[in-house]
Amino acid sequence: AGGIATYTQKTTRMLAAGGQEVHVYAEAHAGASQSEVLDGVSIHRLPSPGTRPRELRFLQRAYDVAMALRRDGPFDLVQACEWEGEAAIYARFPRSPVVTRLATPRYLVEALNDAPARDRRRSAVVRALERRQTLRSTAIISPSRSLAEVVARDWKIDPDRIMLVPTGIQLPLPAPSPPPPPELRPTPSLIPPCAHPTDAMLPGRESSASRASQLGRSER
């Protein structure tokens, strides 16, 4: 899955886990049901437009998305990335507030990759859909400040309209520290006190005083 799909999957799961009613509209693929519920998220798969040329297919996709949202809505909020302008028509005739999350517009991808002029001409419709969706949105969010600044400059958007919402990640947590070792305390000595402690610490040896006493008796 790409970045948009990964972001959508993780975000919608967390929203559903928090008790929100969440619907996701995605393109159908072979072997998948038209609709299902996964992890509390209602997923609706729209058939892929079979229209030609490619430019008309993007318009058909935006129309299908708008019709699906109007059929199942209204919703408290509709969030869509600007990529390919899939919510462009709905943003023109909304029934719910639309929030566009910047992923990386097509014009910027083409500029960074130095796309040939032929490809840029063919993507003119997509670029227009992406820009119009973003401009007509109730709110615009961006995962990074640099992306927000570039898009605001190139699309003549008031920078204050774009809110910075970093993509959430799950940070690795450090392993729990092992418990401290038990405190060692000295135990009381069971050896009785004596005048010659050095002798007492050598088991099996007689003390000096005992030997002296024995020697004295033998001399007598």
Secondary structure, 3 states (H helix, E strand, C coil): CCHHHHHHHHHHHHHHHCCCCEEEEEECCCCCCCEEEECCEEEEEECCCCCCCHHHHHHHHHHHHHHHHHHHCCCCCEEEECHHHCCHHHHHCCCCCEEEECCCCHHHHHHHCCCCHHHHHHCHHHHHHHHHHHHHCCEEEECCHHHHHHHHHHCCCCHHHEEECCCCCCCCCCCCCCCCCCCCCCCCCCCCCCCCHHHHCCCCCCCHHHHHHHHHHHHC
